[in-house]
């Protein structure tokens, strides 16, 4: 059952989106985290306001202490001077006894009455468009970050104690109270009120108001810097994302298109781009797909050639069989009928051997792919094979000698039954080509990281020009006098397929220091624990 993207750990939603979209999404997510700096600006603004509240509280306490020890006639000048230095507006509300209703207590002194105003509340409707845009951004960001919304500040029409809840609270707690409100143009207003008790009874409420416009300027300046940095990072990130997507997605699309054309099989030679200039994983993938498509093409060509060869090889015995069957009904001579029946029997046997070998050759690759390899001691395996041949009389009048290696020196990792088939084919060929009383020598030795198997005979040998062709399917070059059709020409082809399936090699050479004879050499990787 094929695994879907979810089974492989890829969410279904991501699997439905393109790779370009995913790359952009990942980078935009990182930018969103950078945009979280606006939350930091809100915290920074809150810290500035808290610092100004503490500073104002300290100033108001000092002013109240100075006010308490200053003669009454000098207090207005003192408050006016403090108001100019601290850029605040100072008001005094005198109450003779705490029981007096705040509504009946008017302002006794206002620092702006004898000195110029220390701040100006601006009408937002009269400001230029840049300020309106800035305030719109302030409101938008406040909504996004969930900033606190202080109350709206406005000077009362009738300036009495009851118009200032903060002053009433200071009077109630007999101490200092601070608060933050927002001016019409959204700038912070710092308010502080303190109760200055008179030892002889009654007291004064000192109210300080201050427009901290510079806090907005500082926050906006930091926001502008952050916005510029964010825009630059966005442009760079999006550009790099598009570049990355282009360098990844475009070659992947080319590979996918080529793979699709290979799947459709409409083009005989589909060139899968190898991307030799790429040295990354995509280049590795491209070359792997190209090699895979070439291997598939070669496998298809081999299959088609094999099918054509099978058709050709089957036609000969079938034609002979058809001719013998057709003639059998016309011949009345018992002797000729017996000869025709022998021909039919030989052709049926030949077809049986041919079909058996064809089936073996066609499934050897698939069975090797499913086989469970294990360590195989070739010395023990070959010794058992040759003993069985001797007991069954398979060697006829040919002597077979085996130089058995030390136990454990000729061990490979593979399928023992398949390797037995290889040695069986080579020994059978060597025996069939050997002269009467000839000698076939089999050896298995360790050579570095390989195990080398040699099978030598004293037959006519293999001509140099035929040493590659003998491993082709249905190539049959049999000794003189052998009955036709006893071999299918697939033995060495099967042996080569099995050896290569074990990552080994097989070749035919001349014997050393011998006038005749052939030597088949197999090299297999040695098994190491």
Order of alpha helices (4+ residues) and beta strands (2+ residues): alpha-alpha-alpha-alpha-beta-beta-alpha-beta-alpha-beta-beta-beta-alpha-alpha-alpha-beta-alpha-beta-beta-alpha-beta-beta-alpha-beta-beta
